[in-house]
Amino acid sequence: MVSREAMAPALAAIAADQGGVFTAAQAREHGYTHAELQRMRSGRGGTLTTVRRGVYAWRAYYDSSSPSEQHRMRVAALYLRFDHSAVLSHQSAAQELGLELLEPDLSLLHVTRAAVGTRLEAGVHHHAAELPADHVVRREGALDLTTVARTAVDVARDSDRFEAAVAVFDSALRMGVSREVLRQVHLKCRSWPGARYVGRALDLADGRAANPGESWSRVALIEQGVAPSDLQVPVFDELGLIGYADFGWPGVLGEFDGKGKYGIAVDTDPQEAVRIVRREKLREDRLRVHHEVVRWGYADLYRPAVLAGHIRAAQARSAARSSRAG
């Protein structure tokens, strides 16, 4: 008889080939009984977690994974237990495709079928919509999914936030999808719910936005009457290129810090964080020689009028500086 120690690595190998999950039937094929699987799932000390009915993942691996990684495991579990006539779509397709979204809700999985009504069932949002062949990416060993362009349009249609719709189109452009292709998909979907809202977001889309936070920033600044003159502005001094500012106005530069001050992630090595701060301080010192600089983060976007006030104050300081120099 195969030992328990030998069976766990075998199941781990199967899970690795299936996106981190395995079925109860696969576990039984490796000698685990139904009762054993129940014990392994129960209590805080259980070694398994149920990802979908009859589909499991190793608890330590699942619990230590990011929300995005957990979402991908749930998608993998869906493939093992689901009717493959459905196509992965909306936020779920965006995650698979690497399409960046603004504050995505990953609590549900999303699929689309052409002939089944919209419903919510067992953690899956079923959407009913047409699926032209050129809107679908076919995959072996995984659920088919909507293309980047169709996914972007679906996410924008489904969103109740204009900045989120702009952000997904910015991301699609950044990934290399042309505006014309996005417009063609929108034209196909123009009579569907939310499609009229999509057109305005697509008109404003700009692939130069580096991330969804910059997309949201641009929408907020436009709505507050301080639309930036340019994006990803190259800035030079006597030593050469200093870098690229996220936003630009005459005499004023804007920088969005998506991960906190100077873009430092919370898990950054302390010594590396010090080096980043030093580099950014030197960069900012050079920028400030000839420009006013305004920095902000996600928290500031919830107070757009205050942010716009900072931009206007910087513009006033720049004008005063120019007046003194003249």
C-alpha positions in Angstrom: 0.0 0.0 0.0 1.2 3.5 -0.9 2.1 5.6 2.3 0.3 8.8 3.2 3.6 10.7 2.8 3.9 9.5 -0.8 0.3 10.3 -1.7 0.4 13.9 -0.7 3.2 14.8 -3.2 1.4 13.0 -5.9 -1.8 15.0 -5.3 0.3 18.2 -5.1 1.7 17.4 -8.5 -1.8 16.9 -9.9 -2.9 20.2 -8.3 0.1 22.0 -9.8 -0.9 20.9 -13.3 -4.5 22.0 -12.6 -4.0 25.5 -11.3 -3.5 24.5 -7.6 -6.7 22.3 -7.2 -7.7 18.7 -7.4 -11.0 16.8 -7.2 -12.3 14.4 -4.6 -12.3 11.7 -7.3 -8.6 12.3 -8.0 -7.8 12.1 -4.2 -9.7 8.8 -4.0 -7.7 7.4 -6.9 -4.6 8.0 -4.8 -6.0 6.0 -1.9 -7.8 8.7 0.2 -11.2 7.6 1.5 -14.3 9.9 1.7 -14.0 9.9 5.5 -10.3 11.0 5.4 -11.1 13.8 3.0 -13.9 15.0 5.4 -11.4 15.0 8.3 -8.8 16.8 6.3 -11.3 19.5 5.5 -12.7 20.0 9.0 -11.7 22.4 11.7 -8.9 24.9 11.8 -6.3 22.2 11.7 -7.6 20.8 8.5 -5.1 20.5 5.7 -7.6 21.0 2.8 -9.9 23.8 1.9 -12.9 23.4 -0.4 -12.6 25.7 -3.4 -15.7 24.4 -5.1 -18.0 21.4 -4.3 -15.8 18.3 -4.7 -12.7 20.4 -5.6 -10.0 21.1 -3.0 -6.7 22.9 -2.5 -4.1 22.6 0.2 -5.2 25.0 2.9 -1.7 26.5 3.6 -1.2 27.2 -0.1 -4.6 28.7 -0.6 -4.7 30.8 2.5 -1.2 32.3 1.8 -2.2 33.2 -1.8 -3.2 36.7 -2.9 -6.8 37.4 -3.7 -5.9 37.4 -7.4 -4.2 33.9 -7.0 -7.2 32.6 -5.1 -9.5 33.8 -7.8 -7.4 31.9 -10.4 -7.7 28.7 -8.3 -11.5 29.2 -8.1 -11.5 29.5 -11.9 -9.5 26.3 -12.2 -11.9 24.6 -9.9 -14.8 25.8 -12.0 -13.3 24.3 -15.1 -13.1 20.9 -13.3 -16.7 20.9 -12.3 -18.5 23.1 -14.9 -20.4 22.9 -18.2 -17.8 24.0 -20.7 -20.3 25.7 -22.9 -19.8 28.8 -20.7 -17.1 31.3 -21.4 -15.2 33.1 -18.7 -16.0 36.8 -18.9 -16.0 40.2 -17.2 -13.7 40.5 -14.1 -12.8 36.8 -14.2 -11.6 37.0 -17.8 -9.8 40.3 -16.9 -7.8 38.5 -14.2 -6.9 35.6 -16.6 -5.8 38.1 -19.3 -3.8 40.4 -17.1 -6.2 43.3 -17.8 -5.8 45.8 -14.9 -9.0 46.9 -13.2 -9.7 49.7 -10.7 -10.6 48.1 -7.3 -12.0 44.9 -8.9 -14.5 42.8 -7.0 -13.2 39.2 -7.1 -15.9 37.7 -4.8 -17.7 36.2 -7.7 -16.7 34.3 -10.8 -18.2 35.5 -14.1 -19.3 33.5 -17.1 -21.3 34.3 -20.2 -23.5 32.1 -22.3 -25.5 33.0 -25.4 -28.7 31.1 -24.6 -29.1 31.1 -20.8 -30.7 33.8 -18.6 -28.8 35.9 -16.2 -28.5 34.5 -12.7 -26.3 34.1 -9.6 -25.6 30.6 -8.5 -23.0 29.0 -6.2 -20.7 32.0 -6.4 -20.9 32.3 -10.2 -22.6 35.2 -12.0 -24.1 33.9 -15.2 -24.4 36.5 -17.9 -26.6 36.1 -21.0 -25.2 37.8 -24.1 -24.2 37.0 -27.7 -20.7 35.5 -28.1 -19.4 36.1 -31.7 -16.5 33.8 -32.5 -14.1 36.7 -32.7 -15.0 37.7 -29.2 -13.8 34.4 -27.7 -10.3 33.0 -27.0 -10.3 29.2 -27.2 -8.1 27.3 -24.7 -7.1 23.8 -24.1 -7.3 22.5 -20.5 -9.1 25.7 -19.3 -12.3 27.5 -19.7 -12.6 29.6 -22.9 -12.7 33.3 -22.2 -13.7 36.5 -23.8 -11.0 38.5 -25.7 -9.3 41.5 -24.2 -11.5 43.9 -26.2 -14.8 42.2 -25.3 -13.7 41.8 -21.7 -13.0 45.5 -21.5 -16.4 46.4 -22.9 -18.2 44.0 -20.6 -16.4 45.3 -17.5 -17.2 48.8 -18.5 -20.8 48.0 -19.2 -21.1 46.3 -15.8 -19.5 49.0 -13.8 -21.4 51.8 -11.9 -18.2 53.9 -11.8 -17.2 56.0 -14.7 -13.5 56.0 -13.6 -13.5 52.2 -13.5 -14.8 52.1 -17.1 -12.1 54.5 -18.2 -9.4 52.5 -16.3 -10.3 49.2 -18.1 -10.1 50.9 -21.5 -6.8 52.5 -20.6 -5.5 49.1 -19.7 -6.7 47.5 -22.9 -5.0 50.2 -24.9 -1.9 49.7 -22.8 -1.9 46.0 -23.7 -1.9 46.9 -27.4 -5.6 46.6 -28.3 -6.4 49.4 -30.8 -9.1 51.9 -30.1 -10.7 50.9 -33.4 -11.1 47.3 -32.2 -12.6 48.5 -29.0 -15.0 50.6 -30.9 -16.0 47.7 -33.1 -16.8 45.6 -30.1 -18.7 48.4 -28.5 -20.7 48.8 -31.8 -21.7 45.2 -31.6 -22.8 45.6 -28.0 -24.3 49.1 -28.3 -27.9 48.1 -27.6 -26.9 46.1 -24.5 -27.4 47.4 -20.9 -24.7 50.0 -20.0 -23.4 50.3 -23.5 -24.3 54.0 -23.9 -22.2 54.7 -20.8 -19.3 52.8 -22.4 -18.9 55.2 -25.4 -18.1 58.2 -23.2 -15.5 56.2 -21.3 -13.9 54.9 -24.5 -13.7 58.5 -25.9 -11.7 59.5 -22.8 -9.4 56.4 -22.7 -5.6 56.9 -23.0 -3.1 54.0 -23.0 -0.4 56.3 -21.6 -2.0 55.9 -18.1 0.4 53.5 -16.4 -2.2 52.0 -13.9 -5.8 52.3 -12.8 -4.9 54.9 -10.2 -3.6 57.2 -12.9 -6.8 56.6 -14.9 -8.9 57.5 -11.9 -6.7 60.5 -11.3 -7.2 61.8 -14.8 -11.0 61.4 -14.6 -11.1 63.3 -11.3 -8.9 66.1 -12.5 -11.0 66.5 -15.7 -14.2 66.6 -13.7 -12.7 69.2 -11.3 -11.7 71.5 -14.2 -8.0 71.0 -14.0 -7.5 68.5 -16.9 -3.8 67.8 -17.4 -2.1 69.2 -20.5 -0.1 66.0 -21.0 0.6 62.5 -19.7 3.9 60.8 -19.1 5.8 64.0 -19.6 9.6 63.8 -20.2 11.4 66.2 -18.0 15.0 67.4 -18.6 17.6 69.5 -16.9 21.2 70.4 -17.6 22.2 66.8 -16.7 19.8 65.3 -19.2 16.6 63.3 -18.8 15.3 63.3 -15.2 12.4 61.0 -15.9 8.7 61.0 -16.8 6.1 62.7 -14.8 2.6 61.1 -14.7 0.8 64.4 -15.4 1.8 67.8 -16.7 0.5 71.4 -16.8 2.6 74.4 -17.7 5.1 74.7 -14.9 3.5 72.0 -12.8 4.1 68.2 -12.6 1.8 65.7 -11.0 2.9 62.3 -9.6 0.5 59.5 -8.5 2.0 57.2 -5.8 -0.1 54.0 -6.2 1.7 52.1 -3.4 2.2 54.8 -0.9 4.9 57.5 -0.7 7.4 57.0 -3.6 5.6 53.9 -4.7 7.2 51.6 -2.1 5.2 48.4 -1.5 4.7 47.4 2.1 6.7 44.2 1.8 9.8 45.9 0.3 13.1 45.1 2.0 14.0 48.0 4.4 17.4 48.6 2.8 15.9 48.6 -0.7 13.2 51.0 0.6 15.9 53.4 1.8 17.6 53.3 -1.6 14.3 54.0 -3.3 13.6 57.0 -1.1 17.1 58.4 -1.8 16.7 58.0 -5.5 13.3 59.5 -5.5 14.3 62.4 -3.3 17.2 63.2 -5.7 14.8 62.9 -8.7 12.2 65.2 -7.0 14.9 67.7 -6.1 15.9 68.0 -9.7 12.2 68.2 -10.8 11.5 71.1 -8.4 14.3 73.3 -9.7 12.1 74.4 -12.6 8.7 73.0 -11.7 6.1 72.8 -9.0 5.4 69.2 -8.1 2.2 67.8 -6.6 2.1 64.2 -5.3 -1.0 62.2 -4.3 -2.2 58.7 -3.7 -5.4 56.6 -3.7 -6.7 58.3 -0.5 -6.6 61.7 -2.1 -8.8 60.6 -5.0 -11.7 60.3 -2.5 -11.4 64.1 -2.1 -11.1 65.3 -5.6 -11.9 68.9 -4.8 -9.0 69.1 -2.3 -6.7 67.5 -4.9 -7.8 70.0 -7.5 -7.0 72.8 -5.0 -3.5 71.5 -4.6 -3.1 71.6 -8.4 -4.4 75.2 -8.6 -2.2 76.3 -5.8 0.8 74.8 -7.6 -0.2 76.6 -10.8 -0.4 79.9 -8.9 3.1 79.3 -7.5 4.4 78.5 -10.9 2.9 81.7 -12.4 4.5 83.7 -9.5 7.8 82.1 -10.2 7.6 82.9 -13.9 6.7 86.5 -13.1 9.7 86.9 -10.8 12.0 85.3 -13.4 10.7 87.7 -16.0 
